[in-house]
C-alpha cells in the first residue's frame, strides 16, 4: 500500500468527523487523519491509555517519557486535556461517550461484523483495546484497502478471520469507495477518485446495495 | 498520623512468594515500577508466578527480565505481543497465557478491588475470547460474564507519594496503577519522589493511602 493510497483513505475518512466529536484513532491510516482536519473540524482525540486531548507529535524539547499514545509513541497534550486511569478510559468507551472510533481491519462483513485483531494460524496473543472500541464507540469507521496485498477482497460475505465484534461497523472507507452499514445491510454510497462501480464490484465479495445518490462528484 | 514505611526494594519484594499472583502497573514500560521489578529479578527467587500486567514487558526490559529467568508460570494480559519473547514462551508451552480485552482487564481489576463479584460486558461476546464464559442477553444485547481479578501483591508506580502513602500519578503513567493499588492483599508503591504528608494537594490525591502498605523510593 503506497503512502498516496493511505493518505487518500485518511482524507476521505476525515470528512466523516464532525466538529467537537470525541474520536479515538487506531494505528496506521487513522493516525494520518488529523492532518486532513480543517480548522473548522477540530475534534478531541482520546487515547485509551488515559488521555483526552491528544496533541501533535512532540519536537525534541517536548518529548516526555510519561506521555504516550496507545501505540506507545510520544505525543503531546493540548490545553484542556485530562488524564484518567484505564478503567475510566474504557468506561468512556463502553459507556458510549466516545463518539467515533476509526480503525483498520482485516475483514468487514456484509452485516458490519469486523475482524481486526488476529490472523488464523498466527499467534492470537494481542487484542489490546480493539474489542472494547468497536463495541463501545457510537460510530465505528473502518479505514482499509479494498483488498489484501495478495488481492483477496476484505469486504466479504462473512468474516473468516477471528471476529472482533458482530455488527459493529458503520462506515468503511477504502481507496475506491465508501460503504455504509444501515440496519445490518451494506450500502455502496460513494465512489472515490477514478473508481467506477465495476471496479468496486471486482474487489468486493460481500453482497451490497448500490446507493450512490448522495455521492460527491459522481 | 502513622506514616507508611519506606522500605528498600529488596525488602519490598520479600513479600512476593512462590506461586503468588502479582499485579504490575504500567502500559508497556510507561508507569511500570522498574526499581521493584529489578529487585524482584535480583533479590527474590519467588517462582511459579502469575503476572497480571497489560504487557509482559519488552525483551530484556521490565517484566521481560523476569520472563527470561523462567519465573513466570502464567500471564494475564491484553497484549503479550509487545514482547516477542513472551509470545515464544507461550508457544513453547513455558507459560500459560490468559488474553483479556484491555477494558475488561482494567474493569476486572477495578471490580477485584471494589468487592464486586463479577460483571457482564458486551465486549468479546461472540468471539474467541468469550469461549467458556457465561453469556447472557441484556436488553437484547449479548453480554459475557467476567470475573474480578485480585492479587497477592501489587507493584505500582507513582511519580509522587507522601509519607502517609497517598499517591499522585503523572500524565499517561497513571494507566493501571491506581486500579492495581486497590486489588491486592499487599500493595507496594514505588514513588519517584516522597514528600511530607500535607504536601500533596488533597484534591489531587488519586490513590488514598489506605490502599498502600509499603513505599519504595525509585532508584
Interface residues (C-beta under 8 A of the other chain):
Chain A: X47 X48 X49 X50 X51 X64 X65 X66 X67 X68 X70 X72 X77 X83 X84 X85 X86 X87 X89 X90 X91 X93 X94 X118 X123 X124 X125 X126 X127 X128 X129 X130 X131 X132 X135 X136 X162 X163 X164 X165 X166
Chain B: X27 X28 X30 X31 X54 X78 X79 X80 X81 X82 X86 X87 X90 X91 X97 X99 X100 X101 X102 X103 X104 X105 X106 X107 X109 X110 X121 X122 X123 X124 X125 X126 X127 X128 X129 X159 X169 X170 X171 X172 X173 X174 X175 X176 X177 X178 X179 X206
